[in-house]
Amino acid sequence: MSVVNRELEKQLLLSLKHSLIVSCQPVDDGPMDKVEHVVAMALAAVNGGAKGLRIEGVENVRAVAKVSPVPIVGIIKRDLADSAVRITPYVDDVNALAKAGASIIAFDGTDRRRPASMLQLLDAIHMSGCVAMADCADYEVGLMLAQHGCTFIGSTLSGYTDNSAPPFEPDYNLVSRWVSQGLNVIAEGRYNSPERAAYAIGLGAFSVTVGSAITRVEHITQWFVAGVEAGGNTSTVENENAQDGIGALAT
């Protein structure tokens, strides 16, 4: 097992506890999908009180790191021909994110076919001097990674590892189970309201990550359009939101 950067880990455990991390990931190829817009979103989120930022892509991480006063969770998303794993699948990705200025590097923490094993990625993160976060979907895998020195365990991929539509609500049960084992849980995935974020903290989550509900203008607009077109029929709106998987892709 590689050695964790305890000094950085200590700083992050102090600065991010019971805080909001904002994921600044524009819709791919949308009008906001430019480095300067990502930087602007990140700074606006910090001005609003975010204590951490989740940023995708080396260029974006490098640009945000130059101006951000808060730590960055860095990821690289890839679409691989032979694996469903998308989040930071390669050791080279880890090294590139570390050089770009990420404090935390998140990787896919699911037991699926992949180019580099979870433990290889975890070791690479520790060797880079950064702190690790695993984006998980399964209780046992999250527990295993925490036992191997992964500082933060996220519920990021719960509901997104098969082809079915994700559930409407966040996976509160998964968060609660990990909390009961003493893990530093970052609640992520479908936390699209302040009430949901508050509930996760009440369950004992270390912090909460919110993406689409803050930084994806297209998604937010679609939700309001659906509400207007439904004419106030709450059940209809909730059904449409559940089918769309609110907040699914901006984590």
C-alpha positions as CSV (number, residue, x, y, z in Angstrom):
1,M,0.0,0.0,0.0
2,S,1.3,3.4,-1.0
3,V,1.7,6.2,1.6
4,V,-1.0,8.9,1.8
5,N,0.0,12.6,1.9
6,R,-1.1,13.0,5.5
7,E,-0.4,16.8,5.6
8,L,-2.6,17.5,2.6
9,E,-5.2,15.0,3.8
10,K,-5.3,16.8,7.2
11,Q,-5.8,20.1,5.5
12,L,-8.6,18.8,3.3
13,L,-10.4,17.0,6.2
14,L,-10.5,20.4,8.0
15,S,-11.5,22.6,5.0
16,L,-14.1,20.4,3.4
17,K,-16.0,19.0,6.4
18,H,-19.7,19.7,6.1
19,S,-19.2,21.8,3.0
20,L,-20.5,22.1,-0.5
21,I,-18.3,21.0,-3.5
22,V,-19.5,22.4,-6.8
23,S,-19.0,20.4,-9.9
24,C,-18.3,22.8,-12.8
25,Q,-18.7,20.6,-15.8
26,P,-20.6,22.2,-18.7
27,V,-22.7,20.2,-21.1
28,D,-20.3,18.7,-23.7
29,D,-19.9,20.9,-26.8
30,G,-22.5,23.3,-25.4
31,P,-22.0,27.1,-25.4
32,M,-20.5,27.0,-21.9
33,D,-18.0,24.3,-22.7
34,K,-15.0,26.7,-22.9
35,V,-12.1,27.0,-20.4
36,E,-12.8,30.6,-19.6
37,H,-16.5,29.8,-18.8
38,V,-15.4,26.9,-16.5
39,V,-13.1,29.3,-14.7
40,A,-15.9,31.8,-14.3
41,M,-18.3,29.2,-13.0
42,A,-15.7,28.0,-10.5
43,L,-15.1,31.5,-9.2
44,A,-18.8,32.3,-9.0
45,A,-19.3,29.0,-7.0
46,V,-16.5,30.0,-4.6
47,N,-18.1,33.5,-4.2
48,G,-21.3,31.7,-3.3
49,G,-19.6,29.7,-0.6
50,A,-18.4,26.5,-2.2
51,K,-15.4,25.1,-0.3
52,G,-14.3,22.8,-3.1
53,L,-14.6,22.4,-6.9
54,R,-14.9,19.4,-9.1
55,I,-13.3,20.0,-12.4
56,E,-13.0,17.8,-15.5
57,G,-10.1,17.8,-17.9
58,V,-6.4,18.8,-17.5
59,E,-6.8,22.1,-19.3
60,N,-9.7,23.1,-17.1
61,V,-8.0,22.0,-13.9
62,R,-4.8,23.9,-14.8
63,A,-6.7,27.1,-15.5
64,V,-8.9,26.9,-12.4
65,A,-6.0,26.0,-10.1
66,K,-4.3,29.2,-11.0
67,V,-7.1,31.3,-9.6
68,S,-9.0,29.1,-7.1
69,P,-8.6,29.7,-3.4
70,V,-10.2,26.3,-2.7
71,P,-9.1,22.7,-3.4
72,I,-9.9,21.0,-6.7
73,V,-11.2,17.5,-7.2
74,G,-9.8,16.7,-10.6
75,I,-11.1,14.1,-13.0
76,I,-10.7,13.1,-16.6
77,K,-13.7,11.6,-18.5
78,R,-13.1,9.2,-21.3
79,D,-15.3,7.1,-23.6
80,L,-13.5,3.8,-24.0
81,A,-14.2,1.3,-26.6
82,D,-13.7,-1.7,-24.4
83,S,-14.8,-0.5,-20.9
84,A,-17.8,1.3,-19.4
85,V,-15.4,3.0,-17.0
86,R,-15.2,6.8,-17.8
87,I,-13.8,8.6,-14.8
88,T,-10.0,8.8,-14.7
89,P,-9.3,5.3,-16.1
90,Y,-5.6,5.6,-16.7
91,V,-2.6,6.1,-14.4
92,D,-1.4,8.7,-16.9
93,D,-4.6,10.6,-16.2
94,V,-3.7,10.7,-12.6
95,N,-0.3,12.1,-13.2
96,A,-1.6,14.7,-15.6
97,L,-4.2,15.9,-13.1
98,A,-1.6,16.1,-10.3
99,K,0.7,18.2,-12.4
100,A,-2.3,20.4,-13.4
101,G,-3.0,21.3,-9.8
102,A,-5.6,19.0,-8.4
103,S,-5.5,18.4,-4.7
104,I,-7.9,15.5,-4.8
105,I,-8.1,13.1,-7.8
106,A,-11.3,11.1,-8.2
107,F,-11.5,7.8,-10.1
108,D,-14.1,5.2,-11.0
109,G,-14.5,3.0,-8.0
110,T,-16.6,0.2,-9.5
111,D,-15.8,-3.4,-10.1
112,R,-15.9,-3.4,-13.8
113,R,-13.6,-4.2,-16.7
114,R,-11.0,-1.4,-16.8
115,P,-7.6,-0.5,-18.2
116,A,-6.0,0.0,-14.8
117,S,-7.2,-1.6,-11.6
118,M,-8.7,0.5,-8.8
119,L,-5.7,-0.2,-6.5
120,Q,-3.3,0.8,-9.3
121,L,-5.0,4.1,-9.6
122,L,-5.2,4.6,-5.8
123,D,-1.4,3.9,-5.6
124,A,-0.7,6.3,-8.4
125,I,-2.7,9.1,-6.7
126,H,-0.8,8.6,-3.5
127,M,2.5,8.5,-5.3
128,S,1.6,11.8,-7.0
129,G,1.2,13.5,-3.6
130,C,-2.5,14.0,-4.1
131,V,-5.4,12.7,-2.0
132,A,-7.8,10.1,-3.4
133,M,-11.5,10.0,-3.9
134,A,-13.4,6.9,-5.3
135,D,-16.6,7.4,-7.3
136,C,-18.5,4.3,-6.2
137,A,-21.8,2.6,-6.7
138,D,-21.4,-0.4,-4.3
139,Y,-21.1,-0.6,-0.6
140,E,-18.5,-3.3,-0.4
141,V,-16.2,-1.8,-3.0
142,G,-16.3,1.6,-1.2
143,L,-15.5,-0.1,2.0
144,M,-12.6,-2.0,0.5
145,L,-11.1,1.1,-1.1
146,A,-11.4,3.0,2.2
147,Q,-9.5,0.2,3.9
148,H,-6.8,0.5,1.3
149,G,-6.3,4.2,2.1
150,C,-8.7,6.0,-0.1
151,T,-9.5,9.2,1.9
152,F,-12.9,10.0,0.4
153,I,-15.7,7.7,-0.8
154,G,-18.3,9.2,-3.1
155,S,-21.8,7.8,-3.9
156,T,-21.3,9.4,-7.4
157,L,-22.0,6.3,-9.5
158,S,-24.9,4.8,-7.6
159,G,-27.6,4.2,-10.1
160,Y,-25.4,4.8,-13.1
161,T,-23.6,1.5,-13.7
162,D,-26.2,-0.2,-15.8
163,N,-28.5,0.8,-18.7
164,S,-31.6,1.4,-16.7
165,A,-32.8,4.9,-15.8
166,P,-31.4,6.2,-12.5
167,P,-33.7,6.5,-9.5
168,F,-35.3,9.8,-8.7
169,E,-33.8,10.3,-5.3
170,P,-30.1,10.1,-4.1
171,D,-28.9,6.9,-2.6
172,Y,-29.3,7.9,1.0
173,N,-29.1,4.3,2.2
174,L,-25.6,3.9,0.7
175,V,-24.4,7.1,2.3
176,S,-25.8,6.0,5.7
177,R,-24.2,2.6,5.5
178,W,-20.8,4.0,4.8
179,V,-21.1,6.6,7.5
180,S,-21.9,3.9,10.0
181,Q,-18.5,2.4,9.2
182,G,-16.6,5.7,9.8
183,L,-15.9,6.6,6.1
184,N,-15.5,10.1,4.8
185,V,-18.5,10.1,2.5
186,I,-19.0,12.6,-0.2
187,A,-22.6,12.5,-1.1
188,E,-22.9,12.9,-4.8
189,G,-25.5,12.0,-7.5
190,R,-29.0,13.6,-7.8
191,Y,-28.4,16.1,-5.0
192,N,-30.3,18.8,-6.9
193,S,-31.9,20.7,-4.0
194,P,-30.7,22.3,-0.8
195,E,-33.0,20.0,1.1
196,R,-31.4,16.9,-0.3
197,A,-27.9,18.2,0.4
198,A,-28.9,19.1,4.0
199,Y,-30.4,15.6,4.5
200,A,-27.2,14.0,3.4
201,I,-25.2,16.1,5.9
202,G,-27.8,15.1,8.6
203,L,-27.0,11.4,7.8
204,G,-23.4,12.1,8.5
205,A,-22.0,12.7,5.1
206,F,-18.6,14.5,5.1
207,S,-19.6,16.8,2.3
208,V,-21.9,17.1,-0.7
209,T,-21.2,17.6,-4.3
210,V,-23.7,19.3,-6.6
211,G,-23.3,19.7,-10.3
212,S,-26.2,20.1,-12.7
213,A,-28.5,22.0,-10.4
214,I,-25.9,24.8,-10.1
215,T,-23.7,24.8,-13.2
216,R,-25.6,23.3,-16.2
217,V,-27.9,26.0,-17.5
218,E,-29.4,23.7,-20.1
219,H,-30.5,21.2,-17.5
220,I,-31.9,23.7,-15.2
221,T,-33.8,25.4,-18.0
222,Q,-35.2,22.0,-19.1
223,W,-36.5,21.4,-15.6
224,F,-38.4,24.7,-15.5
225,V,-39.7,24.2,-19.0
226,A,-41.1,20.8,-17.9
227,G,-42.7,22.4,-14.9
228,V,-44.3,25.1,-17.0
229,E,-45.5,22.7,-19.6
230,A,-46.9,20.4,-17.0
231,G,-49.1,23.2,-15.7
232,G,-48.2,22.6,-12.1
233,N,-48.8,18.9,-12.1
234,T,-46.1,17.9,-9.6
235,S,-46.4,14.2,-10.2
236,T,-45.8,14.7,-13.9
237,V,-42.8,16.9,-13.4
238,E,-41.3,14.4,-10.9
239,N,-41.8,11.6,-13.3
240,E,-40.1,13.5,-16.1
241,N,-37.2,14.4,-13.9
242,A,-36.8,10.8,-12.8
243,Q,-36.7,9.7,-16.4
244,D,-34.1,12.3,-17.3
245,G,-31.9,11.5,-14.3
246,I,-31.5,14.9,-12.9
247,G,-28.0,15.8,-12.0
248,A,-26.7,12.5,-13.4
249,L,-23.9,13.6,-15.6
250,A,-22.5,16.7,-14.0
251,T,-20.9,15.0,-11.0
